Amino acid sequence: MMAQFRHVVSVSGGKDSTATLLLALNKVQREQIVAIFCDTGNEIPVTHAYLDQLECHLGIQIHRLKADFSAEIAGKRLFVARDQRTRREYRTAPVFDAQGQPVPKRDHRGNILYRTVRRDGIEIREPIQKTRKVGGGRRVRWSNKAKRRALNVLYPTGNPFLDLCLWKGRFPSRMAQFCTEELKRNIAVAYQLDLIDQGFCVVSWQGIRRDESPNRRHAKKVEHVGPHLWAFRPLVDWTAQQTVDFVRAQGCPLNPLYSQGQSRVGCVCINSKKMDLAQVAFRYPEEVTRLAEWEHRVGEASKRGFSTFMCDADDRVDRRAIFADLNIHARVAWAQGDSGTMDLFDQLELPVCASAYGLCE
Ligand code: SF4
């Protein structure tokens, strides 16, 4: 007997995933299409309302999936309560000789240590540079005060984004963007593997465009990912404007956030552009209040005692100074402060479309 196919379309509330769903509905039998939405818990409510509207408009159910970190948080509670480590963590700096040449690291016999690195597709062996400790280091162990503070708030809230940050003791950042993996990719993959276990062959429709980012410039249109699992990316050659035009030509609504000037929709993103953040703060001040509450709670659950939603690398020792400069209210003030944002606010008093895609009729 031939295995049945299931075409899984991951919908985010953005234009690309909506266009992908429309293409799937045009090309594949409706019964074979499964639309999923990975709910991060950090979306602006307008996006949830848009998904409801999309369901009614297209006559298809969008399955809402949510990550659950209860077990991880329980594990962290135990870890924090039992932590008795004694070592310290140090920052390091590279060592150079009197001529300014890097000093190689050696083992206890005096042999130079090497590592293998890959450059332009070629593997090269190069010496490891010696480093020295800088400063007095930080205690690795949780202090009793920090333990009490963290154990007070380390409980699952049911919101995937907040629970993930409570578990990690920090918000994601550009360098550690674990939110995408934990809240979206892993959940979608687990759902597809479940379908495969039920005996289906799965085609994962992904609304990825090559011109979106350098990481995606080599994205393949069709890819065999694993047994019974294929990725299909019908929009790889499209531009953002083509996607918008296609959705509109199909008579399908777009997320209203685009008309409000957001360049990307879905989460209030840790990578938000200045303008996006200013727009969110202006139109949805309650979201900023929510993020400020999250910063407080995640800060309580972290060893350092503070955490900021929009992280920046910061070497300063004074935690209060870092938090004062980087907390969400300070970031919003920065986003609103210069480079014409106040002009934009003047415009926002009027019922105009602020979209970059010309969504206003
Ligand atoms: S990277 Fe941004 S949009 Fe993606 S999950 Fe993280 S916060 Fe949300």
Boltz pocket constraint, residues with backbone or C-beta under 6 A from the ligand:
constraints:
  - pocket:
      binder: B
      contacts: [[A, 40], [A, 42], [A, 172], [A, 177], [A, 179], [A, 180], [A, 183], [A, 184], [A, 265], [A, 266], [A, 267], [A, 268], [A, 269], [A, 270], [A, 271]]
      max_distance: 6.0
